[in-house]
Amino acid sequence: MATEITKKKGTPDNADEKVMPFGRQNYIIVLIGIALLALGFILMLGGGSDDPDVFNEKMFDFQHITLSTILILAGFVVEIVAIFWKNK
């Protein structure tokens, strides 16, 4: 009995080569998503008071509540798009 491995009909010659699951475009989109997430978390920082007995209204402004949240959600959406993006 010969222990020769036969190739299935219809498989390409380079079937043994490893293929990367993501292309260059996917990694660029991932980096854009990470940048959006980082910017959102950076904008969320601050607004507190140095003295715990003094209340600071700056904590509830547009930047800390709305803009940073929108950027973080957009970053997660971009990350999902990067995972599902198909190269042509």
Kinemage of the C-alpha trace (Angstrom):
@kinemage 1
@onewidth
@group {chain A} dominant
@subgroup {mainchain}
@vectorlist {calphas} color= white
{ca met a 1} P 0.000 0.000 0.000
{ca ala a 2} L 1.313 3.369 -0.915
{ca thr a 3} L 1.029 6.104 1.679
{ca glu a 4} L 1.016 8.852 -0.886
{ca ile a 5} L -1.154 11.842 -0.125
{ca thr a 6} L -3.286 12.710 -3.081
{ca lys a 7} L -4.624 16.159 -3.727
{ca lys a 8} L -8.350 16.654 -4.095
{ca lys a 9} L -9.598 17.567 -7.499
{ca gly a 10} L -10.244 21.285 -7.920
{ca thr a 11} L -7.926 22.568 -5.175
{ca pro a 12} L -5.410 25.202 -6.232
{ca asp a 13} L -1.685 24.469 -6.159
{ca asn a 14} L -1.074 27.065 -3.453
{ca ala a 15} L -3.690 25.667 -1.051
{ca asp a 16} L -0.999 25.000 1.563
{ca glu a 17} L -0.010 28.673 1.762
{ca lys a 18} L -1.315 30.536 4.792
{ca val a 19} L -3.697 33.362 4.039
{ca met a 20} L -4.031 36.343 6.358
{ca pro a 21} L -7.625 36.819 7.525
{ca phe a 22} L -7.384 40.622 7.308
{ca gly a 23} L -5.924 42.782 4.597
{ca arg a 24} L -4.193 46.125 4.781
{ca gln a 25} L -7.505 48.027 4.594
{ca asn a 26} L -8.841 46.126 7.612
{ca tyr a 27} L -5.864 47.145 9.734
{ca ile a 28} L -6.176 50.781 8.656
{ca ile a 29} L -9.862 50.770 9.649
{ca val a 30} L -8.952 49.145 12.996
{ca leu a 31} L -6.433 51.916 13.677
{ca ile a 32} L -9.047 54.561 12.862
{ca gly a 33} L -11.448 52.888 15.313
{ca ile a 34} L -8.783 52.777 18.034
{ca ala a 35} L -8.053 56.471 17.465
{ca leu a 36} L -11.762 57.316 17.833
{ca leu a 37} L -11.992 55.281 21.026
{ca ala a 38} L -8.879 56.901 22.488
{ca leu a 39} L -10.096 60.397 21.593
{ca gly a 40} L -13.477 59.679 23.170
{ca phe a 41} L -11.924 58.482 26.421
{ca ile a 42} L -9.516 61.429 26.487
{ca leu a 43} L -12.415 63.879 26.053
{ca met a 44} L -14.227 62.154 28.909
{ca leu a 45} L -11.397 62.977 31.324
{ca gly a 46} L -11.409 65.971 33.598
{ca gly a 47} L -14.159 68.223 34.771
{ca gly a 48} L -13.828 67.298 38.411
{ca ser a 49} L -12.963 69.585 41.253
{ca asp a 50} L -9.680 69.639 43.153
{ca asp a 51} L -11.558 70.255 46.386
{ca pro a 52} L -14.051 67.479 47.236
{ca asp a 53} L -16.255 69.963 49.104
{ca val a 54} L -16.791 72.152 46.008
{ca phe a 55} L -19.136 71.025 43.222
{ca asn a 56} L -17.996 71.754 39.661
{ca glu a 57} L -20.643 72.092 36.911
{ca lys a 58} L -18.017 71.534 34.201
{ca met a 59} L -18.447 67.803 34.716
{ca phe a 60} L -21.818 67.942 32.923
{ca asp a 61} L -20.887 69.931 29.804
{ca phe a 62} L -21.345 68.850 26.164
{ca gln a 63} L -17.787 67.527 25.792
{ca his a 64} L -17.886 65.130 28.732
{ca ile a 65} L -21.426 63.829 28.349
{ca thr a 66} L -22.341 63.900 24.660
{ca leu a 67} L -19.306 64.275 22.405
{ca ser a 68} L -17.149 61.696 24.148
{ca thr a 69} L -19.987 59.157 24.185
{ca ile a 70} L -20.662 59.645 20.467
{ca leu a 71} L -16.959 59.197 19.661
{ca ile a 72} L -16.699 56.020 21.742
{ca leu a 73} L -19.795 54.495 20.123
{ca ala a 74} L -18.498 55.494 16.674
{ca gly a 75} L -15.178 53.836 17.507
{ca phe a 76} L -16.895 50.561 18.360
{ca val a 77} L -18.970 50.715 15.163
{ca val a 78} L -15.810 51.320 13.120
{ca glu a 79} L -14.163 48.316 14.810
{ca ile a 80} L -17.120 46.102 13.851
{ca val a 81} L -16.941 47.397 10.277
{ca ala a 82} L -13.205 46.627 10.221
{ca ile a 83} L -13.869 43.029 11.223
{ca phe a 84} L -16.523 42.472 8.573
{ca trp a 85} L -14.813 44.456 5.773
{ca lys a 86} L -14.131 42.260 2.728
{ca asn a 87} L -11.258 43.102 0.437
{ca lys a 88} L -11.936 42.938 -3.264
